[in-house]
Amino acid sequence: MKLLRANSLTFTSYGEGSYDDDGLWVAGAETSFVAKGSLQPHNLGASRQVLPEGVTETDAKKFFTKDRVLTANSLTNEQAFETIINGFPYVTIASGDWGDTGLSLDHYSVILARKDKNEDLT
């Protein structure tokens, strides 16, 4: 499907972080990759409830892609993937894997929120 190749976003991901011997947080290794997909405005509806406090509909985007884009994981100490859209920093706050649904098109549905609109996202 051509729609899943319409836009390209460069995501930054961070490997597993850990605490050093002094108890200080050491971030994981940073890597970047380009994901092709369909970038769309975040629409009103049921997904509205997933937005963090302070982030409005105009501060969020949906991105449909075949590439694996992940949120933060407290179990593995991994940070959420980040990207820049129109000069503003965005962070992945939700990612749905549609690979096991029986649809003919395996993809991820990702919700991105402006990182600078909520201090909990920074």
C-alpha positions in Angstrom: 0.0 0.0 0.0 1.5 3.3 -1.1 0.0 5.2 1.9 2.5 3.4 4.2 5.3 5.0 2.2 4.0 8.6 1.9 6.0 10.2 4.7 9.4 9.5 6.2 10.2 10.2 9.8 13.6 9.8 11.4 13.2 8.2 14.8 15.8 8.1 17.6 15.7 5.1 19.9 17.6 4.4 23.0 18.9 1.1 24.2 18.3 -0.3 27.7 19.5 2.1 30.4 20.8 1.2 33.8 22.0 2.6 37.1 25.8 2.8 37.7 27.6 1.8 40.9 26.9 5.3 42.3 23.2 5.0 41.7 23.1 7.4 38.8 21.1 6.8 35.7 23.0 6.0 32.5 21.0 6.3 29.3 21.2 3.5 26.8 22.9 3.8 23.4 21.3 6.2 20.9 20.5 5.0 17.4 18.4 6.5 14.6 16.4 5.0 11.8 14.1 6.3 9.1 10.5 4.9 9.1 8.2 5.3 6.1 4.5 5.6 6.7 1.4 7.7 6.7 1.4 10.7 9.0 -2.0 12.0 9.9 -3.6 14.4 12.4 -4.8 12.8 15.6 -8.6 12.7 15.3 -11.3 13.1 18.0 -12.8 9.9 19.3 -11.9 6.9 21.6 -8.2 7.4 21.2 -8.5 10.9 22.7 -8.3 9.4 26.2 -4.7 8.2 25.6 -3.3 11.7 25.4 -1.3 12.9 28.4 -2.4 15.9 30.4 -1.6 19.2 28.6 -1.4 17.6 25.1 -4.3 18.6 22.9 -5.5 17.0 19.7 -3.5 19.6 17.7 -0.4 18.5 19.6 -0.7 14.8 18.6 -0.2 12.9 15.4 -1.0 9.4 14.2 1.6 7.5 12.2 0.9 4.2 10.3 4.0 2.3 9.4 5.4 -1.2 8.7 8.4 -0.3 10.9 8.4 -1.2 14.6 8.1 2.1 16.6 7.9 1.6 20.4 6.9 3.4 23.6 8.8 3.6 26.8 9.1 0.3 28.7 9.7 0.5 32.4 10.5 -3.3 32.6 13.5 -3.0 30.3 14.3 0.6 31.2 14.0 1.7 27.5 12.9 5.2 26.5 10.2 5.9 24.0 11.2 6.6 20.4 11.4 10.2 19.5 11.2 12.2 16.2 11.0 15.8 14.9 7.9 16.9 13.0 7.8 20.5 11.5 10.6 21.5 13.9 8.8 20.2 17.1 9.9 17.2 19.2 7.5 14.3 19.4 7.6 11.2 21.5 5.7 7.9 21.0 3.0 7.5 23.6 1.1 4.5 22.1 2.0 1.8 19.6 -0.4 -0.9 18.3 0.9 -3.9 16.5 -1.7 -4.9 13.8 0.4 -7.9 12.6 -1.7 -10.6 14.2 -5.1 -9.4 13.3 -5.6 -11.3 10.1 -5.5 -8.2 8.0 -3.7 -8.4 4.7 -1.5 -5.5 5.7 0.7 -5.9 8.8 1.5 -2.5 10.3 1.9 -0.4 13.5 -0.5 2.3 14.5 1.5 4.9 16.5 0.4 7.9 18.4 3.0 10.7 18.8 2.6 13.6 21.2 4.5 16.9 21.3 7.2 16.4 23.9 7.4 20.1 24.8 3.7 20.2 25.8 4.0 18.0 28.9 6.9 17.9 31.3 6.3 14.2 32.0 7.2 13.5 28.3 10.7 15.1 28.6 
